[in-house]
Amino acid sequence: MDKLIIKGLEFIGHCGITEEERTPGQRLSADIEVTLDISKATASDRLEDTVNYVEICDKVLAIGRLEKYNLLETLAERIASEILKSYNVTDVMIRLRKCSVPIEAIHGYFEVEIRRKKS
C-alpha cells in the first residue's frame, strides 16, 4: 500500500491538564501518515482519485484549534478517528507533540504516537 505523509502541521491547540494550559492554548505540531491505494490517481493524475491532503490539514486544524482536551492522547485519537471516518484510507498514524512543555528540564517536547486501522 501507498502512504501520504504530512509533517510538521502546527497550530495553537487547547490541550492540557490545567486550565492555564488549555485556555490561552499552546503550540502543537502534528505529523499525519495515511495508508491508501494511489494507483488510480497515479494513472489519472486527478485529485478526485486520491485523498486531498489540504482537506486533511484543514480537518486536523479545525479539531485541534476549536476543541479542548486534557490529554494529548485524546486529541490524537480524535484526529485519527475523524480521518478514518472521512477518507478512503486503510489506516492512519498520528504523531502529536506539545512544542513547549512546562517542565524546566525538558528542552524538547512531549509527543504521543498512535496508529489506527479502519475496521
RODO-2510 file (C-alpha; in nm, 4 decimals, decimal comma):
residues 119
     n   res          X          Y          Z
     1     m     0,0000     0,0000     0,0000
     2     d     0,0971     0,3599    -0,0520
     3     k     0,1310     0,6385     0,2020
     4     l     0,0539     1,0059     0,2147
     5     i     0,2626     1,1877     0,4751
     6     i     0,2121     1,5342     0,6227
     7     k     0,4928     1,6574     0,8515
     8     g     0,5024     1,9480     1,0903
     9     l     0,1451     2,0799     1,0756
    10     e     0,1487     2,3449     1,3509
    11     f    -0,1384     2,5126     1,5316
    12     i    -0,2376     2,6645     1,8631
    13     g    -0,4346     2,3972     2,0463
    14     h    -0,6121     2,3791     2,3792
    15     c    -0,4677     2,0701     2,5399
    16     g    -0,3502     2,0231     2,8968
    17     i    -0,4468     1,9143     3,2446
    18     t    -0,4594     2,2649     3,3892
    19     e    -0,6872     2,5456     3,2794
    20     e    -0,3728     2,7615     3,2447
    21     e    -0,2565     2,5299     2,9630
    22     r    -0,5940     2,4951     2,7901
    23     t    -0,7316     2,8488     2,7984
    24     p    -0,4690     3,0505     2,6121
    25     g    -0,3639     2,7491     2,4081
    26     q    -0,0181     2,6311     2,3193
    27     r     0,1780     2,5443     2,0101
    28     l     0,1188     2,1871     1,8945
    29     s     0,2650     2,0065     1,5961
    30     a     0,1294     1,7040     1,4126
    31     d     0,2657     1,4512     1,1672
    32     i    -0,0003     1,2543     0,9829
    33     e     0,0551     0,9408     0,7783
    34     v    -0,2295     0,7691     0,5947
    35     t    -0,2152     0,4419     0,4048
    36     l    -0,4172     0,4144     0,0852
    37     d    -0,4040     0,2868    -0,2711
    38     i    -0,2983     0,5713    -0,5001
    39     s    -0,2682     0,3660    -0,8197
    40     k    -0,5857     0,5134    -0,9702
    41     a    -0,4594     0,8670    -0,9012
    42     t    -0,1180     0,7978    -1,0496
    43     a    -0,2825     0,6756    -1,3705
    44     s    -0,5391     0,9578    -1,3960
    45     d    -0,3393     1,2463    -1,2441
    46     r    -0,6679     1,3651    -1,0902
    47     l    -0,7116     1,4910    -0,7353
    48     e    -1,0534     1,3224    -0,7203
    49     d    -0,8797     0,9832    -0,7331
    50     t    -0,6727     1,0335    -0,4199
    51     v    -0,7036     1,1932    -0,0765
    52     n    -0,6749     1,5705    -0,0713
    53     y    -0,4034     1,6412     0,1860
    54     v    -0,5145     2,0054     0,2167
    55     e    -0,8561     1,8809     0,3350
    56     i    -0,6850     1,6558     0,5893
    57     c    -0,4819     1,9529     0,7160
    58     d    -0,7949     2,1665     0,7430
    59     k    -0,9744     1,8920     0,9375
    60     v    -0,6820     1,8487     1,1804
    61     l    -0,6597     2,2255     1,2314
    62     a    -1,0326     2,2538     1,3000
    63     i    -1,0247     1,9729     1,5568
    64     g    -0,7046     2,0950     1,7195
    65     r    -0,7942     2,4628     1,7352
    66     l    -1,1610     2,4514     1,8295
    67     e    -1,1917     2,1724     2,0852
    68     k    -1,0357     2,1423     2,4327
    69     y    -0,8721     1,8260     2,5686
    70     n    -0,6995     1,7290     2,8902
    71     l    -0,4700     1,4767     2,7231
    72     l    -0,2595     1,4894     2,4097
    73     e    -0,3551     1,1228     2,3679
    74     t    -0,7257     1,2119     2,3456
    75     l    -0,6648     1,4784     2,0821
    76     a    -0,4535     1,2356     1,8751
    77     e    -0,7298     0,9733     1,8985
    78     r    -0,9947     1,2251     1,7926
    79     i    -0,7888     1,3274     1,4878
    80     a    -0,7226     0,9656     1,3875
    81     s    -1,0874     0,8712     1,4250
    82     e    -1,2065     1,1622     1,2124
    83     i    -0,9568     1,0882     0,9327
    84     l    -1,0550     0,7199     0,9233
    85     k    -1,4234     0,8131     0,9140
    86     s    -1,3893     1,0840     0,6480
    87     y    -1,1426     0,9469     0,3932
    88     n    -1,0830     0,6342     0,1889
    89     v    -0,7735     0,5241     0,3812
    90     t    -0,6945     0,1886     0,5423
    91     d    -0,5023     0,3196     0,8410
    92     v    -0,3623     0,6329     0,9953
    93     m    -0,0676     0,7247     1,2156
    94     i    -0,0790     1,0456     1,4175
    95     r     0,2280     1,1839     1,5905
    96     l     0,1256     1,4804     1,8045
    97     r     0,3592     1,6938     2,0119
    98     k     0,3485     1,9828     2,2565
    99     c     0,6236     2,2100     2,1331
   100     s     0,6737     2,3905     2,4661
   101     v     0,6388     2,1993     2,7866
   102     p     0,6026     2,3416     3,1383
   103     i     0,8938     2,1399     3,2782
   104     e     1,2245     2,3227     3,3104
   105     a     1,4435     2,0161     3,2492
   106     i     1,2798     1,9295     2,9152
   107     h     1,4226     2,1308     2,6282
   108     g     1,2430     1,9293     2,3623
   109     y     0,8779     1,8312     2,3586
   110     f     0,6179     1,5800     2,4701
   111     e     0,4945     1,3526     2,1947
   112     v     0,2377     1,0792     2,1508
   113     e     0,2101     0,8473     1,8507
   114     i    -0,0941     0,6371     1,7720
   115     r    -0,1795     0,4050     1,4832
   116     r    -0,5345     0,3082     1,3989
   117     k    -0,6857     0,0872     1,1281
   118     k    -1,0229     0,1200     0,9632
   119     s    -1,2474    -0,1557     1,0949
***
